[in-house]
Amino acid sequence: MVQIGPHEIDRSRFDWDEARNNPFWCPDAQTVAVWEAHLEKIRKSGSSTGAVVEVEATGVPAGWGAPIYGKLDAELAGALMSINAAKGVEIGAGFASAALTGEENADEMRMGNDGQPVFLSNKAGGVLGGISTGQAVTARIAFKPTSSILTPRRSLDEAGQEIELRTKGRHDPCVGIRAVPVVEAMVACVLADAYLRHRGQVGAAPFVPRPQD
């Protein structure tokens, strides 16, 4: 989780391991208290708040996906948008890339010490032309605030009469928190499908993750 309501994490303190140490999957330990206070305020008011979940899949080899049908980023976006309450998906730099120049957005390459190509950045989010580049596949998903809130909202009944709706009972003030493992599972399913299609098409050797993955 990288954002709840208007409160984003400080990326200078980003630590993937920290995300397992708190109930919000937050990779910034100092933001946890901010989110707790925000959610308590939202809960007491009977309202709800949105969130942004970020996912990173490492160890994905280059070559998975296709240039037109079966684009890896399109498959990911479709799967992630199918999650309940998801309202937006971006791959890599996503919408921020609209403000970049071609030079800023380009993921330049050099040859590494091991004789393998190395990217100097990952604005593409690990996918170029619908095909994995070998870099980490990254995406962010925006989840809307829960629609079930205590504040009366104007609506219409089945007869077309104007009414006010008020949802009673217990409801999560932020469904994005529940979405974190769902997002991970969705990405894993899409990548598993991509691996199987790749193996069926080119007969590649079984994928073995690198030790650090």
Secondary structure, DSSP 8 states (H G I E B T S, - for coil): --EETTEE--GGG--GGGGGSSTT--S-GGGHHHHHHHHHHHHHTT----EEEEEEE----TT-B-SSTT-HHHHHHHHHHTSTTEEEEEETTGGGGGGS-HHHH---EEE-TTSSEEES--TTTTEETTEE-SS-EEEEEEE---S--SS-EEEE-TTS-EEEE---S---S-THHHHHHHHHHHHHHHHHHHHHHHHHHH--------TT-
